[in-house]
Amino acid sequence: MEYKVDPEFEKEIESYCALPIKFDHFVDMPELSDGVVSLSCTLTKMTTPGIPGLPKVPGYYFNISTCNDGVCIGDINLRTGYNEELYYSGNTGYRIYEPYRGHGYAVRACRLLKPILKAHNMEKILITNAHDNHASVRVCEKLGAKFLRTVRVPQWHVLFRENGRDFQNIFEWSMDEVALP
Ligand SMILES: CC(C)(COP(=O)(O)OP(=O)(O)OC[C@H]1O[C@@H](n2cnc3c(N)ncnc32)[C@H](O)[C@@H]1OP(=O)(O)O)[C@@H](O)C(=O)NCCC(=O)NCCS
């Protein structure tokens, strides 16, 4: 399929980079649990971007555990900020270890980030995935995130340089989005 450049694309990046955010400090961690999974914060640090000259953004890193037995089943991070690098790599990255996939845990983990997003006045974030990552696309759909477009990853981006990633799906997840059951 031929890739066409959408004229709205640059405007979209500009408006994403201009989104409001409040950051005075890393928030005191609220309890992040929905009774099925819980998040425990393992690290906070300034992180990304790979673009020289762009400021780093505050990042939160969590383990995801099941509440019934406390087993660590994956991890999730949140990058609080909006810049051109994050447009492509998204504000969050998540992973569920293979034996625990298929139980909707990633969707639950994403939803548990909401209090932190709210604390930083972030009304929406981007979640992005490789264009052929069907499982991650399903996570976005179940969250009620809106598909914006599939973009070609620029050559300066770490996703291209380090992982050879060519096309990336961009989803927008608004805090007021109605999630699917
Ligand atoms: C993407 C990922 C986090 C989804 O986690 P999850 O908790 O298994 O998500 P869900 O249970 O909602 O399943 C999502 C889809 O994964 C697929 N899936 C289901 N069971 C699966 C299994 N045992 N193994 C692999 N994929 C499975 C299905 O397509 C499912 O969609 P469906 O609910 O419509 O059937 C997980 O597959 C993963 O860690 N992948 C590797 C890392 C990654 O790609 N991270 C995303 C980067 S943006």
PDBQT file of the ligand as one rigid body, heavy atoms in Angstrom, charges set to zero:
ROOT
HETATM    1  C1  LIG A 201       0.348  -5.896  23.818  1.00  0.00    +0.000 C 
HETATM    2  C2  LIG A 201       0.226  -6.624  25.162  1.00  0.00    +0.000 C 
HETATM    3  C3  LIG A 201       0.735  -5.713  26.269  1.00  0.00    +0.000 C 
HETATM    4  C4  LIG A 201      -1.274  -6.949  25.397  1.00  0.00    +0.000 C 
HETATM    5  O1  LIG A 201      -1.433  -7.395  26.739  1.00  0.00    +0.000 OA
HETATM    6  P1  LIG A 201      -2.643  -8.322  27.195  1.00  0.00    +0.000 P 
HETATM    7  O2  LIG A 201      -2.893  -8.051  28.633  1.00  0.00    +0.000 OA
HETATM    8  O3  LIG A 201      -2.398  -9.718  26.776  1.00  0.00    +0.000 OA
HETATM    9  O4  LIG A 201      -3.871  -7.716  26.324  1.00  0.00    +0.000 OA
HETATM   10  P2  LIG A 201      -5.313  -8.367  26.125  1.00  0.00    +0.000 P 
HETATM   11  O5  LIG A 201      -5.548  -9.481  27.063  1.00  0.00    +0.000 OA
HETATM   12  O6  LIG A 201      -6.268  -7.229  26.103  1.00  0.00    +0.000 OA
HETATM   13  O7  LIG A 201      -5.226  -8.990  24.665  1.00  0.00    +0.000 OA
HETATM   14  C5  LIG A 201      -5.051  -8.153  23.544  1.00  0.00    +0.000 C 
HETATM   15  C6  LIG A 201      -4.953  -9.025  22.304  1.00  0.00    +0.000 C 
HETATM   16  O8  LIG A 201      -3.804  -9.861  22.400  1.00  0.00    +0.000 OA
HETATM   17  C7  LIG A 201      -4.073 -11.093  21.691  1.00  0.00    +0.000 C 
HETATM   18  N1  LIG A 201      -3.896 -12.208  22.624  1.00  0.00    +0.000 N 
HETATM   19  C8  LIG A 201      -4.787 -12.816  23.423  1.00  0.00    +0.000 A 
HETATM   20  N2  LIG A 201      -4.230 -13.810  24.093  1.00  0.00    +0.000 NA
HETATM   21  C9  LIG A 201      -2.943 -13.845  23.732  1.00  0.00    +0.000 A 
HETATM   22  C10 LIG A 201      -1.846 -14.665  24.088  1.00  0.00    +0.000 A 
HETATM   23  N3  LIG A 201      -1.981 -15.653  24.957  1.00  0.00    +0.000 N 
HETATM   24  N4  LIG A 201      -0.631 -14.389  23.546  1.00  0.00    +0.000 NA
HETATM   25  C11 LIG A 201      -0.467 -13.373  22.679  1.00  0.00    +0.000 A 
HETATM   26  N5  LIG A 201      -1.495 -12.559  22.291  1.00  0.00    +0.000 NA
HETATM   27  C12 LIG A 201      -2.710 -12.801  22.799  1.00  0.00    +0.000 A 
HETATM   28  C13 LIG A 201      -5.496 -11.021  21.183  1.00  0.00    +0.000 C 
HETATM   29  O9  LIG A 201      -5.457 -10.544  19.867  1.00  0.00    +0.000 OA
HETATM   30  C14 LIG A 201      -6.104  -9.974  22.104  1.00  0.00    +0.000 C 
HETATM   31  O10 LIG A 201      -7.178  -9.309  21.491  1.00  0.00    +0.000 OA
HETATM   32  P3  LIG A 201      -8.697  -9.810  21.831  1.00  0.00    +0.000 P 
HETATM   33  O11 LIG A 201      -8.936  -9.441  23.259  1.00  0.00    +0.000 OA
HETATM   34  O12 LIG A 201      -9.522  -9.071  20.874  1.00  0.00    +0.000 OA
HETATM   35  O13 LIG A 201      -8.703 -11.300  21.646  1.00  0.00    +0.000 OA
HETATM   36  C15 LIG A 201       1.032  -7.958  25.162  1.00  0.00    +0.000 C 
HETATM   37  O14 LIG A 201       0.650  -8.714  24.036  1.00  0.00    +0.000 OA
HETATM   38  C16 LIG A 201       2.557  -7.718  25.129  1.00  0.00    +0.000 C 
HETATM   39  O15 LIG A 201       3.175  -7.541  26.166  1.00  0.00    +0.000 OA
HETATM   40  N6  LIG A 201       3.149  -7.712  23.942  1.00  0.00    +0.000 N 
HETATM   41  C17 LIG A 201       4.599  -7.480  23.811  1.00  0.00    +0.000 C 
HETATM   42  C18 LIG A 201       4.985  -6.059  24.167  1.00  0.00    +0.000 C 
HETATM   43  C19 LIG A 201       4.203  -5.054  23.369  1.00  0.00    +0.000 C 
HETATM   44  O16 LIG A 201       3.955  -5.238  22.187  1.00  0.00    +0.000 OA
HETATM   45  N7  LIG A 201       3.853  -3.953  24.018  1.00  0.00    +0.000 N 
HETATM   46  C20 LIG A 201       3.116  -2.877  23.403  1.00  0.00    +0.000 C 
HETATM   47  C21 LIG A 201       4.045  -1.862  22.915  1.00  0.00    +0.000 C 
HETATM   48  S1  LIG A 201       3.100  -0.431  22.487  1.00  0.00    +0.000 SA
ENDROOT
TORSDOF 0
